[in-house]
């Protein structure tokens, strides 16, 4: 709790002082709130720029990420790994844009505390004194307060002049500056009042003070819707194909686009709910903030688009130059292979040359031996066919039978 309190003070104290200075300078709560909203947006501009830069980087990677998803559709693990490698090489992270967008939202809560507690931050009274003022006025006019205690200071601040005597009696030493209260009137609209839905059906239906508060609540929601539409359009415009042409189909199906569609309706609905549950001054702050973001978003988009286009052009030029170098190397290698199919160069070593020569000689001998063997085989086969006997006996080609013996009837010698 102590840490949260200290962090809250870091935001509420300086911004509360700023709102007090603006009110003392303008003496008009509406003008002070408009200037306050503009200055707050300028202070938050670096964080919004970080968020925009990260979101644009992620948007430009959408075509490559979708190509990876299609390539590894059957392997989610490999798909996630490839996407992470792509994001790492490009210097982006999936939650980078969300993180920078989340920080301004966190800052808004303490800022709302500044707006909800005008006695503390505009009239610069301590928390105890502010609570005393609320209790005195609440006791004198209980019907003016609702069950929502968060905005009791807003109600009490506009009633201070009416109950100045009661406050002097209850709080000795209270300054006349505090007793003057706060002027919530802005163009005839009471910015301390809560807008009502039944503005056209109530007894005061056509009272400008109530109609104006009603319109401020509506315009605050409309500004959020328009701001989200512009933001989505600018984000989609940076999604291009490999030729640098806007890829509307890829942008339409991107995950970031789907998230933006949800935010497009959630933020205006939340603004509408806030507009009819809090004072009109907070809706005015919300409206001015939306207008400032509508103006700054296209400016930041064009700024970072030029930067990223220049980076892409340099990256493309390097890739084309590398392709040209590789093509030239391959052409030179092809020419060398055509001019020297054996691969012999001036740098070829003596041993390598001797080995190549031996290999060639061995290949020539093997070819000659194969040819000689083939020729010899054909000659031997022809000779065998020519000398083959009819009887199958090699030394008696004209024998009528296998048992023929030329010496069968020859006279035998005396020795036998």
Protein Blocks (a to p, Z undefined) as FASTA:
>chain_A
ZZmmmmmmmmmmmmmmmmmmmmmmnopaklmmmmmmmmmmmmmmmmmmmmmmmmmmmmmm
mmmmmmmmmmmmmlmklmmmmmmmmmmmnopafklmmmmmmmmmmmmmmmmmmmmmmmlm
mnopafklmmmmmmmmmmmmmmlpcfblklmmmmmmmmmmmmmmmmmmmmghiafklmno
pafbgghiafkbccdfklmmmmklmgmklmmmmmmmmmmmmmmmmmmmmmmmmmmmmpcc
fkopacfklmmmpmklmmmmmmmmmmmmmmmmmmmmccfklmmmmmmmmmmmmmmmmmmm
mmmmmmmmmmmmmmmmmmmmmmmmmmmmmmmmmmmmmmmmnopafklcfklmmmmmmmmm
mmmmmmmmmmmmmmmmmmmmmmmmmmpcfkopaklmkbcbfkbcfklmgccdfkZZ
